[in-house]
Amino acid sequence: MHALSTRNDDPARASRPYDKDRDGFVLGEGAAVLILETKEHAEARGAKIYAEIAGGSVSSDAHHITAPDPEGNGAARAVLDALTDAGVTPADVNYINAHATSTPVGDIAEYTALHKVFGDRIKEIPVSATKSATGHLLGGTGALEAMFTVLSVHEKIAAPTLNLDNQDEAIPLDVVIEPRPLPDSIVAISNSFGFGGHNAVIVVKSI
C-alpha cells in the first residue's frame, strides 16, 4: 500500500507531496479548533471574522477498504457538491488546499478528481499541500487544514509546499512553493480524504 514514508534517515524532508520520489505520508501530531458562528452573531459580539465557511460536502468512494478510487469519482463529487452548497461554480475557485498526503496513489487520485471538476484550468489554480510541513494528523487533519485555509484566505497568502524537488509530471498542478499573494476576492476549497474513500470538502470565502 505504501502508506507510510520510509525516509527515516531524513524525516524533515520525508513528506513530499507531488514529488516524483514521494513514498508515503509522515504521521504528525497536533490539533486545531475553529469557532463557527453566524455573521450576525459574530458582529454582535465584536468578534474578529477571518473568513466565511460558505459550504461543504461529504461523499464515499465505495471502492476499497483503504485505497482511494483511482478515477477520483467520489472525491470529485464531494468537491462539486460543496461548491453547489456554497452557491459558487468551479470557475469561481482560485485557491486549493489539497489533501496531498505524499502517497504514490493518493496524490494522483486527488489530481484526477480535481481535473474532473476544473478541467485544464486546474493548471492555473494555486494549490498548497500543507502536510509537507505538518505530516498527516489523521483525524485532526481536517480541522488543521481548514484552519490553514481560513488563515490563507484572511491573510491573502497561499501557504508554501515543502520538499517538492522534482514535481511528478503526471500531476501538472500549480503547486505553491513559496508564499504567494492571493487576490482580494477568494473562493477556496480544502480537501480531506480519509482511508476507505471518505471524502470531505469545505468552501472558504473571503469576507
Biotite code that builds the C-alpha atoms (Angstrom):
import biotite.structure as struc

atoms = struc.array([
    struc.Atom([0.000, 0.000, 0.000], chain_id="A", res_id=1, res_name="MET", atom_name="CA", element="C"),
    struc.Atom([2.981, 2.330, 0.613], chain_id="A", res_id=2, res_name="HIS", atom_name="CA", element="C"),
    struc.Atom([1.041, 4.456, 3.105], chain_id="A", res_id=3, res_name="ALA", atom_name="CA", element="C"),
    struc.Atom([3.944, 5.457, 5.365], chain_id="A", res_id=4, res_name="LEU", atom_name="CA", element="C"),
    struc.Atom([7.195, 7.005, 4.212], chain_id="A", res_id=5, res_name="SER", atom_name="CA", element="C"),
    struc.Atom([10.374, 5.026, 4.864], chain_id="A", res_id=6, res_name="THR", atom_name="CA", element="C"),
    struc.Atom([12.664, 8.090, 4.773], chain_id="A", res_id=7, res_name="ARG", atom_name="CA", element="C"),
    struc.Atom([13.621, 7.571, 8.392], chain_id="A", res_id=8, res_name="ASN", atom_name="CA", element="C"),
    struc.Atom([17.107, 8.990, 7.822], chain_id="A", res_id=9, res_name="ASP", atom_name="CA", element="C"),
    struc.Atom([15.728, 12.383, 6.712], chain_id="A", res_id=10, res_name="ASP", atom_name="CA", element="C"),
    struc.Atom([12.386, 12.922, 8.472], chain_id="A", res_id=11, res_name="PRO", atom_name="CA", element="C"),
    struc.Atom([12.196, 16.673, 7.839], chain_id="A", res_id=12, res_name="ALA", atom_name="CA", element="C"),
    struc.Atom([12.118, 16.016, 4.092], chain_id="A", res_id=13, res_name="ARG", atom_name="CA", element="C"),
    struc.Atom([10.124, 12.791, 4.127], chain_id="A", res_id=14, res_name="ALA", atom_name="CA", element="C"),
    struc.Atom([6.717, 14.342, 3.476], chain_id="A", res_id=15, res_name="SER", atom_name="CA", element="C"),
    struc.Atom([6.906, 15.453, -0.147], chain_id="A", res_id=16, res_name="ARG", atom_name="CA", element="C"),
    struc.Atom([3.511, 15.706, -1.843], chain_id="A", res_id=17, res_name="PRO", atom_name="CA", element="C"),
    struc.Atom([3.564, 15.648, -5.648], chain_id="A", res_id=18, res_name="TYR", atom_name="CA", element="C"),
    struc.Atom([7.283, 14.865, -5.790], chain_id="A", res_id=19, res_name="ASP", atom_name="CA", element="C"),
    struc.Atom([8.431, 12.053, -8.089], chain_id="A", res_id=20, res_name="LYS", atom_name="CA", element="C"),
    struc.Atom([10.213, 10.450, -5.138], chain_id="A", res_id=21, res_name="ASP", atom_name="CA", element="C"),
    struc.Atom([7.334, 10.574, -2.635], chain_id="A", res_id=22, res_name="ARG", atom_name="CA", element="C"),
    struc.Atom([6.902, 7.268, -0.852], chain_id="A", res_id=23, res_name="ASP", atom_name="CA", element="C"),
    struc.Atom([4.169, 7.785, 1.722], chain_id="A", res_id=24, res_name="GLY", atom_name="CA", element="C"),
    struc.Atom([2.977, 10.099, 4.447], chain_id="A", res_id=25, res_name="PHE", atom_name="CA", element="C"),
    struc.Atom([4.576, 11.038, 7.756], chain_id="A", res_id=26, res_name="VAL", atom_name="CA", element="C"),
    struc.Atom([2.481, 10.868, 10.909], chain_id="A", res_id=27, res_name="LEU", atom_name="CA", element="C"),
    struc.Atom([2.059, 14.209, 12.633], chain_id="A", res_id=28, res_name="GLY", atom_name="CA", element="C"),
    struc.Atom([0.658, 15.309, 15.965], chain_id="A", res_id=29, res_name="GLU", atom_name="CA", element="C"),
    struc.Atom([-1.430, 18.374, 16.684], chain_id="A", res_id=30, res_name="GLY", atom_name="CA", element="C"),
    struc.Atom([-4.901, 19.824, 16.843], chain_id="A", res_id=31, res_name="ALA", atom_name="CA", element="C"),
    struc.Atom([-6.899, 22.809, 15.677], chain_id="A", res_id=32, res_name="ALA", atom_name="CA", element="C"),
    struc.Atom([-10.124, 24.424, 16.835], chain_id="A", res_id=33, res_name="VAL", atom_name="CA", element="C"),
    struc.Atom([-12.262, 26.823, 14.835], chain_id="A", res_id=34, res_name="LEU", atom_name="CA", element="C"),
    struc.Atom([-15.149, 28.855, 16.242], chain_id="A", res_id=35, res_name="ILE", atom_name="CA", element="C"),
    struc.Atom([-18.082, 28.753, 13.833], chain_id="A", res_id=36, res_name="LEU", atom_name="CA", element="C"),
    struc.Atom([-20.976, 31.167, 14.202], chain_id="A", res_id=37, res_name="GLU", atom_name="CA", element="C"),
    struc.Atom([-23.303, 33.234, 12.081], chain_id="A", res_id=38, res_name="THR", atom_name="CA", element="C"),
    struc.Atom([-22.001, 36.520, 10.746], chain_id="A", res_id=39, res_name="LYS", atom_name="CA", element="C"),
    struc.Atom([-24.702, 38.373, 12.677], chain_id="A", res_id=40, res_name="GLU", atom_name="CA", element="C"),
    struc.Atom([-23.716, 36.724, 15.956], chain_id="A", res_id=41, res_name="HIS", atom_name="CA", element="C"),
    struc.Atom([-20.014, 37.431, 15.399], chain_id="A", res_id=42, res_name="ALA", atom_name="CA", element="C"),
    struc.Atom([-20.672, 41.076, 14.576], chain_id="A", res_id=43, res_name="GLU", atom_name="CA", element="C"),
    struc.Atom([-22.963, 41.492, 17.577], chain_id="A", res_id=44, res_name="ALA", atom_name="CA", element="C"),
    struc.Atom([-20.242, 40.415, 19.981], chain_id="A", res_id=45, res_name="ARG", atom_name="CA", element="C"),
    struc.Atom([-17.466, 42.270, 18.157], chain_id="A", res_id=46, res_name="GLY", atom_name="CA", element="C"),
    struc.Atom([-15.595, 39.134, 17.121], chain_id="A", res_id=47, res_name="ALA", atom_name="CA", element="C"),
    struc.Atom([-12.755, 39.197, 14.631], chain_id="A", res_id=48, res_name="LYS", atom_name="CA", element="C"),
    struc.Atom([-14.064, 37.496, 11.490], chain_id="A", res_id=49, res_name="ILE", atom_name="CA", element="C"),
    struc.Atom([-11.432, 35.633, 9.493], chain_id="A", res_id=50, res_name="TYR", atom_name="CA", element="C"),
    struc.Atom([-13.465, 34.180, 6.623], chain_id="A", res_id=51, res_name="ALA", atom_name="CA", element="C"),
    struc.Atom([-16.771, 32.597, 5.679], chain_id="A", res_id=52, res_name="GLU", atom_name="CA", element="C"),
    struc.Atom([-17.315, 28.834, 5.644], chain_id="A", res_id=53, res_name="ILE", atom_name="CA", element="C"),
    struc.Atom([-19.632, 29.004, 2.664], chain_id="A", res_id=54, res_name="ALA", atom_name="CA", element="C"),
    struc.Atom([-20.381, 25.340, 2.069], chain_id="A", res_id=55, res_name="GLY", atom_name="CA", element="C"),
    struc.Atom([-19.309, 21.758, 2.431], chain_id="A", res_id=56, res_name="GLY", atom_name="CA", element="C"),
    struc.Atom([-19.982, 18.197, 1.401], chain_id="A", res_id=57, res_name="SER", atom_name="CA", element="C"),
    struc.Atom([-19.028, 14.600, 2.102], chain_id="A", res_id=58, res_name="VAL", atom_name="CA", element="C"),
    struc.Atom([-19.009, 11.527, -0.117], chain_id="A", res_id=59, res_name="SER", atom_name="CA", element="C"),
    struc.Atom([-17.791, 7.946, -0.202], chain_id="A", res_id=60, res_name="SER", atom_name="CA", element="C"),
    struc.Atom([-15.810, 6.252, -2.955], chain_id="A", res_id=61, res_name="ASP", atom_name="CA", element="C"),
    struc.Atom([-17.308, 2.803, -2.224], chain_id="A", res_id=62, res_name="ALA", atom_name="CA", element="C"),
    struc.Atom([-14.192, 1.487, -3.945], chain_id="A", res_id=63, res_name="HIS", atom_name="CA", element="C"),
    struc.Atom([-11.769, -0.166, -1.496], chain_id="A", res_id=64, res_name="HIS", atom_name="CA", element="C"),
    struc.Atom([-11.318, -0.536, 2.254], chain_id="A", res_id=65, res_name="ILE", atom_name="CA", element="C"),
    struc.Atom([-8.150, 1.588, 2.246], chain_id="A", res_id=66, res_name="THR", atom_name="CA", element="C"),
    struc.Atom([-7.185, 2.749, -1.262], chain_id="A", res_id=67, res_name="ALA", atom_name="CA", element="C"),
    struc.Atom([-8.789, 5.753, -2.973], chain_id="A", res_id=68, res_name="PRO", atom_name="CA", element="C"),
    struc.Atom([-10.694, 5.395, -6.215], chain_id="A", res_id=69, res_name="ASP", atom_name="CA", element="C"),
    struc.Atom([-8.003, 5.986, -8.875], chain_id="A", res_id=70, res_name="PRO", atom_name="CA", element="C"),
    struc.Atom([-10.645, 7.625, -11.074], chain_id="A", res_id=71, res_name="GLU", atom_name="CA", element="C"),
    struc.Atom([-11.393, 10.180, -8.346], chain_id="A", res_id=72, res_name="GLY", atom_name="CA", element="C"),
    struc.Atom([-15.156, 9.912, -8.793], chain_id="A", res_id=73, res_name="ASN", atom_name="CA", element="C"),
    struc.Atom([-16.174, 10.167, -5.138], chain_id="A", res_id=74, res_name="GLY", atom_name="CA", element="C"),
    struc.Atom([-13.733, 12.982, -4.410], chain_id="A", res_id=75, res_name="ALA", atom_name="CA", element="C"),
    struc.Atom([-14.871, 14.920, -7.476], chain_id="A", res_id=76, res_name="ALA", atom_name="CA", element="C"),
    struc.Atom([-18.479, 14.533, -6.364], chain_id="A", res_id=77, res_name="ARG", atom_name="CA", element="C"),
    struc.Atom([-17.619, 15.911, -2.921], chain_id="A", res_id=78, res_name="ALA", atom_name="CA", element="C"),
    struc.Atom([-15.942, 18.961, -4.467], chain_id="A", res_id=79, res_name="VAL", atom_name="CA", element="C"),
    struc.Atom([-18.837, 19.645, -6.827], chain_id="A", res_id=80, res_name="LEU", atom_name="CA", element="C"),
    struc.Atom([-21.452, 19.202, -4.111], chain_id="A", res_id=81, res_name="ASP", atom_name="CA", element="C"),
    struc.Atom([-19.531, 21.525, -1.771], chain_id="A", res_id=82, res_name="ALA", atom_name="CA", element="C"),
    struc.Atom([-19.375, 24.201, -4.465], chain_id="A", res_id=83, res_name="LEU", atom_name="CA", element="C"),
    struc.Atom([-23.097, 23.825, -5.107], chain_id="A", res_id=84, res_name="THR", atom_name="CA", element="C"),
    struc.Atom([-23.774, 24.105, -1.380], chain_id="A", res_id=85, res_name="ASP", atom_name="CA", element="C"),
    struc.Atom([-21.751, 27.330, -1.323], chain_id="A", res_id=86, res_name="ALA", atom_name="CA", element="C"),
    struc.Atom([-23.584, 28.773, -4.317], chain_id="A", res_id=87, res_name="GLY", atom_name="CA", element="C"),
    struc.Atom([-20.442, 29.010, -6.444], chain_id="A", res_id=88, res_name="VAL", atom_name="CA", element="C"),
    struc.Atom([-19.109, 27.255, -9.536], chain_id="A", res_id=89, res_name="THR", atom_name="CA", element="C"),
    struc.Atom([-15.746, 25.659, -10.378], chain_id="A", res_id=90, res_name="PRO", atom_name="CA", element="C"),
    struc.Atom([-14.920, 28.813, -12.343], chain_id="A", res_id=91, res_name="ALA", atom_name="CA", element="C"),
    struc.Atom([-15.061, 30.831, -9.111], chain_id="A", res_id=92, res_name="ASP", atom_name="CA", element="C"),
    struc.Atom([-12.402, 28.820, -7.255], chain_id="A", res_id=93, res_name="VAL", atom_name="CA", element="C"),
    struc.Atom([-8.984, 30.476, -7.133], chain_id="A", res_id=94, res_name="ASN", atom_name="CA", element="C"),
    struc.Atom([-7.178, 28.611, -4.337], chain_id="A", res_id=95, res_name="TYR", atom_name="CA", element="C"),
    struc.Atom([-6.986, 24.988, -3.158], chain_id="A", res_id=96, res_name="ILE", atom_name="CA", element="C"),
    struc.Atom([-5.546, 23.449, -0.004], chain_id="A", res_id=97, res_name="ASN", atom_name="CA", element="C"),
    struc.Atom([-5.193, 19.866, -1.177], chain_id="A", res_id=98, res_name="ALA", atom_name="CA", element="C"),
    struc.Atom([-5.363, 16.648, 0.817], chain_id="A", res_id=99, res_name="HIS", atom_name="CA", element="C"),
    struc.Atom([-1.977, 15.743, -0.729], chain_id="A", res_id=100, res_name="ALA", atom_name="CA", element="C"),
    struc.Atom([-0.648, 13.093, 1.644], chain_id="A", res_id=101, res_name="THR", atom_name="CA", element="C"),
    struc.Atom([2.550, 12.306, -0.290], chain_id="A", res_id=102, res_name="SER", atom_name="CA", element="C"),
    struc.Atom([1.428, 8.767, -1.138], chain_id="A", res_id=103, res_name="THR", atom_name="CA", element="C"),
    struc.Atom([2.120, 7.456, -4.648], chain_id="A", res_id=104, res_name="PRO", atom_name="CA", element="C"),
    struc.Atom([-1.526, 6.588, -5.369], chain_id="A", res_id=105, res_name="VAL", atom_name="CA", element="C"),
    struc.Atom([-3.311, 9.206, -3.269], chain_id="A", res_id=106, res_name="GLY", atom_name="CA", element="C"),
    struc.Atom([-1.761, 12.301, -4.826], chain_id="A", res_id=107, res_name="ASP", atom_name="CA", element="C"),
    struc.Atom([-2.569, 11.141, -8.361], chain_id="A", res_id=108, res_name="ILE", atom_name="CA", element="C"),
    struc.Atom([-6.113, 10.145, -7.403], chain_id="A", res_id=109, res_name="ALA", atom_name="CA", element="C"),
    struc.Atom([-6.736, 13.608, -5.958], chain_id="A", res_id=110, res_name="GLU", atom_name="CA", element="C"),
    struc.Atom([-5.315, 15.278, -9.060], chain_id="A", res_id=111, res_name="TYR", atom_name="CA", element="C"),
    struc.Atom([-7.609, 13.138, -11.207], chain_id="A", res_id=112, res_name="THR", atom_name="CA", element="C"),
    struc.Atom([-10.591, 14.252, -9.125], chain_id="A", res_id=113, res_name="ALA", atom_name="CA", element="C"),
    struc.Atom([-9.609, 17.916, -9.367], chain_id="A", res_id=114, res_name="LEU", atom_name="CA", element="C"),
    struc.Atom([-9.155, 17.634, -13.127], chain_id="A", res_id=115, res_name="HIS", atom_name="CA", element="C"),
    struc.Atom([-12.648, 16.163, -13.425], chain_id="A", res_id=116, res_name="LYS", atom_name="CA", element="C"),
    struc.Atom([-14.043, 19.216, -11.653], chain_id="A", res_id=117, res_name="VAL", atom_name="CA", element="C"),
    struc.Atom([-11.906, 22.038, -13.039], chain_id="A", res_id=118, res_name="PHE", atom_name="CA", element="C"),
    struc.Atom([-10.694, 20.680, -16.369], chain_id="A", res_id=119, res_name="GLY", atom_name="CA", element="C"),
    struc.Atom([-7.485, 22.134, -17.733], chain_id="A", res_id=120, res_name="ASP", atom_name="CA", element="C"),
    struc.Atom([-7.995, 25.263, -15.602], chain_id="A", res_id=121, res_name="ARG", atom_name="CA", element="C"),
    struc.Atom([-6.679, 23.202, -12.686], chain_id="A", res_id=122, res_name="ILE", atom_name="CA", element="C"),
    struc.Atom([-3.193, 24.014, -14.006], chain_id="A", res_id=123, res_name="LYS", atom_name="CA", element="C"),
    struc.Atom([-3.844, 27.696, -13.243], chain_id="A", res_id=124, res_name="GLU", atom_name="CA", element="C"),
    struc.Atom([-5.239, 27.429, -9.699], chain_id="A", res_id=125, res_name="ILE", atom_name="CA", element="C"),
    struc.Atom([-2.669, 27.803, -6.872], chain_id="A", res_id=126, res_name="PRO", atom_name="CA", element="C"),
    struc.Atom([-2.511, 24.605, -4.816], chain_id="A", res_id=127, res_name="VAL", atom_name="CA", element="C"),
    struc.Atom([-0.927, 24.233, -1.371], chain_id="A", res_id=128, res_name="SER", atom_name="CA", element="C"),
    struc.Atom([-0.013, 20.906, 0.215], chain_id="A", res_id=129, res_name="ALA", atom_name="CA", element="C"),
    struc.Atom([0.401, 21.747, 3.895], chain_id="A", res_id=130, res_name="THR", atom_name="CA", element="C"),
    struc.Atom([1.004, 18.160, 5.017], chain_id="A", res_id=131, res_name="LYS", atom_name="CA", element="C"),
    struc.Atom([4.502, 18.708, 3.664], chain_id="A", res_id=132, res_name="SER", atom_name="CA", element="C"),
    struc.Atom([5.072, 20.818, 6.788], chain_id="A", res_id=133, res_name="ALA", atom_name="CA", element="C"),
    struc.Atom([2.871, 19.125, 9.380], chain_id="A", res_id=134, res_name="THR", atom_name="CA", element="C"),
    struc.Atom([2.693, 15.497, 8.380], chain_id="A", res_id=135, res_name="GLY", atom_name="CA", element="C"),
    struc.Atom([-0.652, 13.688, 8.488], chain_id="A", res_id=136, res_name="HIS", atom_name="CA", element="C"),
    struc.Atom([-2.606, 14.138, 11.725], chain_id="A", res_id=137, res_name="LEU", atom_name="CA", element="C"),
    struc.Atom([-5.215, 11.588, 10.602], chain_id="A", res_id=138, res_name="LEU", atom_name="CA", element="C"),
    struc.Atom([-8.393, 12.560, 12.499], chain_id="A", res_id=139, res_name="GLY", atom_name="CA", element="C"),
    struc.Atom([-7.041, 16.018, 13.310], chain_id="A", res_id=140, res_name="GLY", atom_name="CA", element="C"),
    struc.Atom([-6.050, 16.879, 9.770], chain_id="A", res_id=141, res_name="THR", atom_name="CA", element="C"),
    struc.Atom([-9.389, 18.196, 8.549], chain_id="A", res_id=142, res_name="GLY", atom_name="CA", element="C"),
    struc.Atom([-9.637, 20.840, 11.261], chain_id="A", res_id=143, res_name="ALA", atom_name="CA", element="C"),
    struc.Atom([-5.977, 21.825, 10.952], chain_id="A", res_id=144, res_name="LEU", atom_name="CA", element="C"),
    struc.Atom([-6.117, 22.266, 7.199], chain_id="A", res_id=145, res_name="GLU", atom_name="CA", element="C"),
    struc.Atom([-9.434, 24.091, 7.438], chain_id="A", res_id=146, res_name="ALA", atom_name="CA", element="C"),
    struc.Atom([-7.645, 26.497, 9.775], chain_id="A", res_id=147, res_name="MET", atom_name="CA", element="C"),
    struc.Atom([-4.742, 26.871, 7.335], chain_id="A", res_id=148, res_name="PHE", atom_name="CA", element="C"),
    struc.Atom([-7.191, 27.607, 4.537], chain_id="A", res_id=149, res_name="THR", atom_name="CA", element="C"),
    struc.Atom([-9.087, 30.162, 6.611], chain_id="A", res_id=150, res_name="VAL", atom_name="CA", element="C"),
    struc.Atom([-5.827, 31.908, 7.534], chain_id="A", res_id=151, res_name="LEU", atom_name="CA", element="C"),
    struc.Atom([-4.637, 31.882, 3.915], chain_id="A", res_id=152, res_name="SER", atom_name="CA", element="C"),
    struc.Atom([-7.913, 33.451, 2.814], chain_id="A", res_id=153, res_name="VAL", atom_name="CA", element="C"),
    struc.Atom([-7.797, 36.017, 5.631], chain_id="A", res_id=154, res_name="HIS", atom_name="CA", element="C"),
    struc.Atom([-4.162, 36.982, 5.061], chain_id="A", res_id=155, res_name="GLU", atom_name="CA", element="C"),
    struc.Atom([-4.474, 36.609, 1.267], chain_id="A", res_id=156, res_name="LYS", atom_name="CA", element="C"),
    struc.Atom([-1.328, 34.484, 1.185], chain_id="A", res_id=157, res_name="ILE", atom_name="CA", element="C"),
    struc.Atom([-1.118, 30.944, -0.192], chain_id="A", res_id=158, res_name="ALA", atom_name="CA", element="C"),
    struc.Atom([0.862, 28.643, 2.087], chain_id="A", res_id=159, res_name="ALA", atom_name="CA", element="C"),
    struc.Atom([4.085, 27.124, 0.710], chain_id="A", res_id=160, res_name="PRO", atom_name="CA", element="C"),
    struc.Atom([4.594, 23.451, -0.084], chain_id="A", res_id=161, res_name="THR", atom_name="CA", element="C"),
    struc.Atom([7.849, 21.978, 1.218], chain_id="A", res_id=162, res_name="LEU", atom_name="CA", element="C"),
    struc.Atom([10.180, 19.345, -0.208], chain_id="A", res_id=163, res_name="ASN", atom_name="CA", element="C"),
    struc.Atom([8.954, 19.488, -3.811], chain_id="A", res_id=164, res_name="LEU", atom_name="CA", element="C"),
    struc.Atom([12.228, 18.996, -5.657], chain_id="A", res_id=165, res_name="ASP", atom_name="CA", element="C"),
    struc.Atom([11.024, 17.169, -8.772], chain_id="A", res_id=166, res_name="ASN", atom_name="CA", element="C"),
    struc.Atom([7.312, 17.527, -9.453], chain_id="A", res_id=167, res_name="GLN", atom_name="CA", element="C"),
    struc.Atom([5.610, 14.426, -10.808], chain_id="A", res_id=168, res_name="ASP", atom_name="CA", element="C"),
    struc.Atom([4.821, 15.128, -14.467], chain_id="A", res_id=169, res_name="GLU", atom_name="CA", element="C"),
    struc.Atom([1.616, 13.133, -14.079], chain_id="A", res_id=170, res_name="ALA", atom_name="CA", element="C"),
    struc.Atom([0.374, 15.803, -11.634], chain_id="A", res_id=171, res_name="ILE", atom_name="CA", element="C"),
    struc.Atom([0.641, 19.127, -13.531], chain_id="A", res_id=172, res_name="PRO", atom_name="CA", element="C"),
    struc.Atom([-0.669, 21.384, -10.784], chain_id="A", res_id=173, res_name="LEU", atom_name="CA", element="C"),
    struc.Atom([0.384, 24.946, -9.975], chain_id="A", res_id=174, res_name="ASP", atom_name="CA", element="C"),
    struc.Atom([1.895, 23.951, -6.632], chain_id="A", res_id=175, res_name="VAL", atom_name="CA", element="C"),
    struc.Atom([2.777, 26.897, -4.387], chain_id="A", res_id=176, res_name="VAL", atom_name="CA", element="C"),
    struc.Atom([6.462, 26.591, -3.439], chain_id="A", res_id=177, res_name="ILE", atom_name="CA", element="C"),
    struc.Atom([6.988, 29.995, -1.820], chain_id="A", res_id=178, res_name="GLU", atom_name="CA", element="C"),
    struc.Atom([4.329, 32.070, -0.021], chain_id="A", res_id=179, res_name="PRO", atom_name="CA", element="C"),
    struc.Atom([2.264, 33.651, -2.772], chain_id="A", res_id=180, res_name="ARG", atom_name="CA", element="C"),
    struc.Atom([-0.168, 36.594, -2.718], chain_id="A", res_id=181, res_name="PRO", atom_name="CA", element="C"),
    struc.Atom([-3.806, 35.765, -3.395], chain_id="A", res_id=182, res_name="LEU", atom_name="CA", element="C"),
    struc.Atom([-6.396, 38.140, -4.886], chain_id="A", res_id=183, res_name="PRO", atom_name="CA", element="C"),
    struc.Atom([-8.679, 40.269, -2.735], chain_id="A", res_id=184, res_name="ASP", atom_name="CA", element="C"),
    struc.Atom([-11.713, 38.113, -3.519], chain_id="A", res_id=185, res_name="SER", atom_name="CA", element="C"),
    struc.Atom([-11.017, 34.454, -2.745], chain_id="A", res_id=186, res_name="ILE", atom_name="CA", element="C"),
    struc.Atom([-13.049, 31.282, -3.101], chain_id="A", res_id=187, res_name="VAL", atom_name="CA", element="C"),
    struc.Atom([-11.002, 28.396, -1.725], chain_id="A", res_id=188, res_name="ALA", atom_name="CA", element="C"),
    struc.Atom([-11.580, 24.719, -1.101], chain_id="A", res_id=189, res_name="ILE", atom_name="CA", element="C"),
    struc.Atom([-9.959, 22.485, 1.494], chain_id="A", res_id=190, res_name="SER", atom_name="CA", element="C"),
    struc.Atom([-9.949, 18.741, 0.809], chain_id="A", res_id=191, res_name="ASN", atom_name="CA", element="C"),
    struc.Atom([-9.765, 15.964, 3.402], chain_id="A", res_id=192, res_name="SER", atom_name="CA", element="C"),
    struc.Atom([-9.914, 12.417, 2.056], chain_id="A", res_id=193, res_name="PHE", atom_name="CA", element="C"),
    struc.Atom([-9.689, 9.521, 4.520], chain_id="A", res_id=194, res_name="GLY", atom_name="CA", element="C"),
    struc.Atom([-8.925, 5.818, 4.317], chain_id="A", res_id=195, res_name="PHE", atom_name="CA", element="C"),
    struc.Atom([-11.711, 3.830, 2.735], chain_id="A", res_id=196, res_name="GLY", atom_name="CA", element="C"),
    struc.Atom([-12.721, 6.640, 0.417], chain_id="A", res_id=197, res_name="GLY", atom_name="CA", element="C"),
    struc.Atom([-14.297, 9.021, 2.919], chain_id="A", res_id=198, res_name="HIS", atom_name="CA", element="C"),
    struc.Atom([-14.173, 12.463, 1.310], chain_id="A", res_id=199, res_name="ASN", atom_name="CA", element="C"),
    struc.Atom([-14.907, 15.845, 2.897], chain_id="A", res_id=200, res_name="ALA", atom_name="CA", element="C"),
    struc.Atom([-14.606, 19.256, 1.259], chain_id="A", res_id=201, res_name="VAL", atom_name="CA", element="C"),
    struc.Atom([-15.301, 22.744, 2.581], chain_id="A", res_id=202, res_name="ILE", atom_name="CA", element="C"),
    struc.Atom([-15.537, 26.024, 0.696], chain_id="A", res_id=203, res_name="VAL", atom_name="CA", element="C"),
    struc.Atom([-13.956, 29.083, 2.318], chain_id="A", res_id=204, res_name="VAL", atom_name="CA", element="C"),
    struc.Atom([-14.670, 32.597, 1.045], chain_id="A", res_id=205, res_name="LYS", atom_name="CA", element="C"),
    struc.Atom([-13.060, 35.907, 1.847], chain_id="A", res_id=206, res_name="SER", atom_name="CA", element="C"),
    struc.Atom([-15.154, 38.462, 3.721], chain_id="A", res_id=207, res_name="ILE", atom_name="CA", element="C"),
])
